[in-house]
Amino acid sequence: MIQNLKSKTLMSGSVMKFGGLLGCFIIFLLFACGDSCTEREKTSSELTIAGWDSLFSYHYAYTVKEEMGNDRTAEPVEVTLSAKSGELSNWQDEIRIVRVDTSKKPELVAFQVYGQVTAEAPPTESANIVFIATCPAYQQVTYHLYWGKVSAKPLPTAPFPTDLRIEGTAPGLTVQNAFYRIELSQKCGAIQTARRAGQDDEHDMRFYQKLPMHFGADVWSPPAAWDHDYDWESPPNAHVIEGPVMVKYHRWGPLKSYQDVIVHLTYTFYAGVPYVKTASMMEFTENRSARAVRLGEIVVTHLASKGHSREPEIDSTDIVFTHYAWQEAGKIVTREIAAHLDSQNVAVIEGIARGGLAILDRDVPWVAGYHTSKKVGIASLRKSHFVGNRYGNPIPFTAACTYLAQYGWGFTYWSRPEVYPFGLRKTTLDHNAVVSRGTLFAAEEALMIFEPKDNLKDVQNAYVSFTHPLKLQFKGTGPW
């Protein structure tokens, strides 16, 4: 029996529970069809495609090709299926996916239905499905999509994966799979701590101030204070989709202090996938004078300078990252943090203002921080980015970049400034810029929890797979 999947709309303080999940491996199932298309039991190796068309209203051979030289062992694929309104009474029950690779051996694949929507003219219903695809490098695999079951007889199903688990209540969810354990803030729903699966809490990546380590969006309009998504007392709005293949947590609303800035932040967790997909969007509904607008910041504990007003109680065992790394001009650049700090634990790099560890292109492919002895790290994999204005008003072109820093305040961080002043702090160029009404900033990234080894090969491979997904071999025509 395929378990019932739920989509919940939650306001702050809402409760979401996620039960246990079913089996984890794809099995080969029993079915074959002859000239009369009658069902009969066969051994698992004899599962065939023949005859399935007659059992469903719709069939599409969804063929994907791997073109980047990466074995795709677990890649999320999301597809929209459509039918006449009311034609499918239970989408989860009336869909099957059968995978066929070059060996021609079919297997049923687990999937999850979500996002069901309808339209009236003409009456149409659509739903999204998500499944985890596998495909060897430079090969192709066909996933036969069947939906609209017309047979009254029960059909075999694939067991769900079991590694994706969720605990707690929103916004303070804890999500884990075979690669990571991630805890979200009980207050604002941002990532509070993260660690590799199987490690204890001493390996948590966290921020000493007990704030989230991931800031999805923040704005600074001095003389007013910074405003971040973590400043929410609780998310103004939230929507959770839970299931055995995917958990999606979307929160949105105005920032706490700057009510004219609306943000949308989404985490998507998958079974068997080492990264969390993140989507961030900001819309300015009024003209705003801002010194900084940033997306996708990672902030973690480090040593503080002695006597600094922000100095926390930190010793060397609390350091979260010993190194930063990033991809630049096709090469991997690494930077040992401690080797570039002065006696006040402030970063000093030639050619960069004091406090900066690196200033990179805004769209640098990926940035990673890791601890060599704790064997844990987190990487931001950048996929897409957008800046525009819905009313045709001017968008700001200032010092957009990726900024890595350690100011001796007890933490290191990297962020993706969209608006930043050209000048150094407390100079004549250090002033605000106007972000005009209707300006939109958006980014799609992934946060990957990894073990630092082999010149970060896992990070490099994940970046390629995430930014260059399996290519659909579309052979249709139209629309007419």
C-alpha positions in Angstrom: 0.0 0.0 0.0 1.4 3.4 -0.9 1.3 5.6 2.1 -0.8 8.8 2.1 1.3 11.8 1.4 0.4 15.2 2.9 0.8 18.8 2.1 0.3 21.2 5.0 0.0 25.0 5.2 1.3 26.1 8.5 1.2 29.4 10.3 3.8 30.1 13.0 3.6 27.6 15.8 1.9 25.0 13.7 2.7 21.3 14.3 4.0 18.9 11.8 4.8 15.3 12.5 6.4 12.9 10.1 6.0 9.2 10.7 8.3 6.4 9.8 8.9 5.5 6.3 8.8 2.2 4.4 11.5 0.0 2.7 14.5 1.5 1.0 15.6 -0.5 -2.0 14.0 -0.7 -5.4 12.8 -4.3 -6.1 11.9 -6.1 -9.2 8.2 -6.8 -9.4 5.9 -9.3 -11.0 4.0 -8.6 -14.2 3.9 -9.5 -17.8 1.3 -9.1 -20.5 0.6 -11.1 -23.6 -1.6 -10.5 -26.6 -4.7 -10.4 -24.4 -2.9 -8.1 -21.9 -3.9 -10.3 -19.0 -1.8 -10.1 -15.8 0.1 -13.1 -14.5 2.8 -13.5 -11.9 6.4 -13.8 -13.2 9.8 -13.9 -11.5 11.4 -10.5 -10.7 13.8 -10.8 -13.7 10.8 -11.1 -16.1 9.1 -7.8 -15.4 8.5 -6.2 -18.8 7.0 -3.0 -20.2 4.7 -4.9 -22.6 1.0 -4.4 -21.7 1.3 -1.5 -19.2 -0.1 1.0 -21.7 -3.5 -0.7 -21.6 -3.6 -0.3 -17.8 -3.2 3.5 -17.8 -4.8 6.4 -19.6 -1.4 8.1 -20.2 2.2 7.0 -20.8 5.3 8.9 -21.5 8.8 7.5 -22.0 10.9 10.1 -20.0 14.4 9.5 -21.3 17.3 11.2 -19.6 20.9 11.4 -20.7 24.1 12.0 -18.7 26.5 14.4 -20.6 29.0 15.6 -18.0 30.9 12.4 -17.2 29.4 12.0 -13.6 27.8 8.8 -12.5 24.4 10.0 -11.2 23.7 7.7 -8.2 21.0 9.9 -6.7 19.6 12.9 -8.6 16.2 14.4 -7.8 13.9 14.6 -10.9 10.6 16.5 -10.7 8.0 16.2 -13.5 4.5 17.7 -13.9 1.8 15.3 -15.0 -1.7 16.4 -16.2 -5.1 14.9 -16.8 -8.7 16.0 -17.2 -10.2 17.2 -13.9 -11.5 14.3 -11.8 -9.9 11.7 -14.0 -7.5 10.6 -11.3 -9.2 10.1 -7.9 -5.9 9.3 -6.1 -2.8 10.6 -7.9 -0.4 8.6 -5.7 -2.2 5.4 -6.3 -2.8 5.9 -10.0 0.8 6.5 -11.1 3.7 4.0 -11.7 7.3 4.7 -12.8 9.3 1.9 -14.5 13.0 2.4 -15.0 14.7 0.8 -18.0 18.5 1.2 -18.7 20.8 -0.2 -21.3 20.6 -3.6 -19.8 16.8 -3.6 -20.6 16.0 -4.8 -17.2 13.0 -2.9 -15.8 12.4 -2.0 -12.2 9.6 0.0 -10.4 10.8 3.3 -8.9 9.4 5.0 -5.8 8.0 8.4 -6.2 6.1 11.1 -4.3 3.2 13.2 -5.5 2.8 16.9 -4.4 1.6 20.2 -5.6 -1.8 19.2 -7.0 -3.6 22.1 -8.8 -6.7 22.6 -11.0 -8.0 25.0 -13.6 -11.5 25.3 -14.9 -11.3 26.3 -18.5 -11.0 23.7 -19.8 -11.2 21.5 -16.7 -7.6 20.4 -16.1 -5.7 18.9 -13.2 -1.9 18.8 -12.8 0.4 17.3 -10.1 4.1 17.3 -9.6 6.0 14.1 -8.9 9.5 13.7 -7.6 11.7 10.6 -7.8 15.4 9.9 -7.4 17.1 9.0 -10.7 20.3 7.0 -11.3 22.2 7.1 -14.6 25.8 6.0 -15.4 28.2 8.6 -16.9 27.6 9.2 -20.7 24.7 6.9 -20.8 20.9 7.3 -20.9 18.0 5.8 -18.9 14.3 5.7 -19.7 11.8 6.2 -16.9 8.3 5.1 -18.2 5.7 7.3 -16.6 2.2 5.8 -16.4 -0.7 7.7 -14.9 -4.5 7.4 -14.9 -4.9 3.8 -13.9 -7.8 2.1 -15.6 -7.3 -1.4 -14.2 -9.4 -2.1 -11.1 -6.9 -4.8 -10.0 -4.1 -3.8 -7.6 -0.8 -3.3 -9.3 2.7 -3.8 -7.7 4.4 -0.8 -6.1 8.0 0.1 -5.3 8.9 0.4 -1.6 9.8 3.9 -0.4 13.3 4.8 0.7 13.8 4.9 4.5 16.7 7.3 5.0 14.8 10.5 5.0 13.5 11.3 8.4 11.9 14.3 10.0 11.3 15.1 13.7 9.9 17.9 15.7 7.4 20.6 14.9 7.8 23.6 12.5 9.7 25.8 12.5 12.1 23.8 14.7 12.4 20.7 12.5 15.2 18.2 12.5 15.8 16.5 9.1 18.3 13.7 8.4 19.1 11.3 5.6 22.1 9.0 4.8 24.4 12.0 4.5 23.5 14.6 7.1 21.6 15.7 10.2 20.3 19.3 10.0 18.5 21.1 12.8 16.3 24.2 12.0 15.8 27.1 14.4 12.9 26.8 16.8 12.4 30.5 16.3 12.8 31.4 12.7 13.2 28.1 10.8 16.7 28.7 9.4 19.4 26.1 9.6 20.7 26.1 13.2 23.2 23.3 13.1 24.4 20.7 10.6 26.7 17.6 10.8 27.5 14.5 8.8 25.3 11.5 9.4 26.8 9.2 12.1 28.8 12.0 13.8 28.0 13.2 17.3 26.9 16.7 18.4 30.6 17.6 19.0 30.9 17.8 15.2 28.0 20.2 14.8 28.7 23.2 12.6 27.0 26.0 14.4 27.3 29.7 15.5 28.2 30.4 19.1 25.6 33.1 19.5 22.9 30.4 19.1 21.7 32.1 16.0 21.2 30.2 12.8 24.4 29.5 10.8 22.5 30.1 7.6 21.0 33.5 6.9 18.8 33.3 3.9 18.3 37.0 3.4 19.4 40.2 5.2 19.2 44.0 4.6 21.0 46.9 6.3 19.6 50.4 6.1 21.7 52.5 8.5 21.2 54.3 10.7 18.6 51.6 11.4 20.0 48.1 12.4 20.4 45.0 10.3 17.3 43.0 9.6 17.6 39.2 8.8 15.2 36.4 8.4 16.5 35.1 11.7 15.0 38.2 13.4 11.6 36.7 12.9 10.0 35.8 16.2 8.4 33.1 14.0 8.0 32.8 10.3 5.0 35.0 9.2 3.8 32.2 6.9 5.1 28.6 6.3 4.2 25.7 4.1 5.5 22.2 4.6 5.4 19.3 2.1 6.4 16.0 3.8 7.0 12.6 2.2 9.4 9.7 2.0 11.2 11.1 -1.1 11.2 14.8 -0.4 10.5 17.3 2.4 10.1 20.9 1.4 9.8 23.7 3.9 8.9 27.2 2.5 8.6 30.3 4.8 7.8 33.8 3.7 6.7 37.2 4.7 8.0 40.7 5.4 11.2 41.2 7.4 10.6 42.0 11.0 11.9 45.6 10.9 11.7 46.4 7.2 8.1 45.5 6.4 8.5 46.7 2.8 11.0 43.9 2.1 9.2 40.6 1.4 11.3 37.4 1.5 10.6 33.9 0.4 13.0 31.1 1.6 12.7 27.4 0.8 14.7 24.3 1.9 14.2 21.1 0.0 15.5 17.9 1.5 15.7 14.6 -0.5 16.2 10.9 0.3 19.7 9.7 -0.5 21.0 13.1 -1.7 24.0 14.8 0.1 22.7 18.4 -0.4 19.8 20.5 0.6 18.4 22.7 -2.2 17.8 26.3 -1.1 15.8 29.0 -2.9 15.9 32.7 -1.7 14.0 35.7 -3.0 13.6 39.3 -1.9 11.2 41.8 -3.2 11.3 45.5 -2.3 7.8 46.9 -2.3 9.0 50.5 -1.7 12.1 52.5 -2.5 14.6 51.7 0.2 18.0 53.3 1.1 20.3 50.4 1.9 23.9 49.9 2.7 23.8 46.2 2.1 21.5 43.5 0.7 22.7 39.9 0.9 21.6 36.4 0.1 22.9 33.0 1.3 25.2 33.8 4.2 27.0 31.1 6.3 28.2 32.2 9.7 30.1 29.9 12.1 32.2 30.2 15.3 35.8 31.2 15.3 38.2 32.8 17.8 37.6 36.4 18.9 40.1 39.2 19.5 41.0 39.8 23.1 39.0 42.7 24.7 36.7 43.1 21.7 33.2 44.2 22.8 31.7 41.3 20.9 34.1 38.7 22.3 32.3 35.5 23.3 33.6 32.6 25.4 35.4 30.7 22.7 38.4 28.5 22.7 40.2 26.7 19.9 38.0 23.6 20.3 35.0 25.7 19.2 36.4 26.6 15.8 34.1 25.3 13.1 36.2 25.9 10.0 39.9 25.6 9.7 39.9 26.2 5.9 37.9 27.8 3.1 38.0 26.6 -0.5 36.4 27.7 -3.7 36.6 27.1 -7.4 38.2 29.9 -9.5 39.2 29.8 -13.2 38.7 26.0 -13.2 41.0 25.4 -10.2 40.4 24.7 -6.5 41.8 27.5 -4.2 42.2 26.7 -0.5 42.9 29.2 2.3 43.9 28.2 5.8 42.1 30.7 8.1 44.6 30.7 11.0 47.5 31.4 8.7 46.0 34.8 7.7 45.0 36.2 11.1 46.9 38.8 13.0 47.4 39.0 16.8 43.8 40.2 17.2 42.4 37.3 15.1 41.5 39.6 12.3 42.1 38.5 8.7 44.9 40.2 6.9 45.3 39.5 3.2 47.4 41.6 0.8 45.2 43.8 -1.4 42.0 43.3 0.7 40.7 45.6 3.4 41.5 44.3 6.9 39.0 41.7 8.0 38.5 40.2 4.5 39.7 36.6 3.8 38.7 36.7 0.2 36.5 38.7 -2.2 35.2 36.6 -5.0 32.9 37.0 -8.0 29.2 37.1 -7.0 28.6 34.0 -9.1 31.6 32.0 -8.0 30.6 28.3 -8.7 30.9 27.1 -5.1 32.3 28.1 -1.7 33.2 25.6 1.0 34.3 25.8 4.7 35.6 22.7 6.5 37.5 21.5 9.5 40.3 19.1 8.7 40.4 17.1 12.0 36.6 17.1 12.6 36.2 15.9 9.0 33.1 17.9 8.3 32.3 20.8 6.0 29.5 22.7 4.3 29.5 24.0 0.7 27.3 26.5 -1.1 26.8 25.2 -4.7 25.5 28.1 -6.9 23.1 27.2 -9.7 21.1 30.3 -10.8 20.7 33.9 -10.0 18.3 36.7 -10.9 18.0 40.5 -10.4 15.2 42.5 -12.0 12.4 44.9 -11.5 8.7 44.1 -12.0 7.9 47.8 -12.9 10.9 48.6 -15.1 12.5 50.7 -12.4 16.3 50.8 -12.2 18.1 48.0 -10.5 21.2 48.7 -8.4 24.7 47.9 -9.9 27.1 48.3 -7.0 29.8 46.1 -5.6 28.0 42.7 -5.8 30.4 39.9 -4.8 31.0 36.9 -2.6 32.7 38.0 0.6 34.6 35.9 3.0 35.7 37.5 6.3 36.9 37.2 9.9 36.9 40.5 11.8 37.9 39.1 15.2 34.3 39.2 16.4 34.2 35.5 17.2 33.0 34.3 13.8 34.0 33.7 10.2 31.5 33.9 7.4 30.8 34.1 3.7 27.9 36.0 2.1 26.6 37.0 -1.3 26.1 40.7 -1.3 23.7 42.0 -3.9 24.1 45.6 -2.9 27.4 46.8 -1.2 29.2 50.1 -0.9 32.2 50.8 -3.1 34.2 52.5 -0.4 35.9 51.3 2.8 34.2 51.6 6.1 33.9 55.2 7.3 35.1 56.7 4.1 33.2 59.1 1.8 32.2 56.2 -0.4 30.8 54.2 2.5 27.1 55.2 2.1 23.7 53.8 1.1 22.3 53.1 -2.3 18.6 53.2 -3.3 16.9 49.9 -4.1 13.9 50.9 -6.1 10.4 49.7 -5.7 9.7 46.4 -7.5 13.3 45.2 -7.4 13.6 41.4 -7.1 16.7 39.4 -6.0 16.6 35.6 -6.3 19.0 32.7 -6.1 18.9 28.9 -6.3 21.7 27.1 -4.5 22.4 23.9 -2.6 24.0 23.4 0.8 26.1 20.3 0.8 27.3 18.6 4.0 30.6 16.7 3.1 33.7 15.0 4.4 36.8 17.0 3.3 39.0 14.6 1.3 40.5 13.9 -2.1 40.8 17.6 -2.9 37.1 18.1 -2.3 36.2 15.8 -5.2 32.8 15.1 -3.7 32.0 18.8 -3.7 33.2 19.2 -7.3 31.1 16.3 -8.5 28.0 17.5 -6.6 28.4 20.9 -8.1 28.5 19.5 -11.7 25.5 17.3 -11.1 23.4 20.0 -9.4 24.1 22.7 -12.0 24.0 20.3 -15.0 21.1 17.9 -14.3 20.3 14.9 -16.4 19.1 16.1 -19.8 15.6 15.2 -20.9 15.7 13.8 -24.4 12.5 15.5 -25.6 11.4 14.2 -29.0 7.9 15.8 -29.3 6.5 18.5 -31.5 4.1 21.3 -30.8 2.5 23.0 -29.2 0.3 23.7 -32.2 
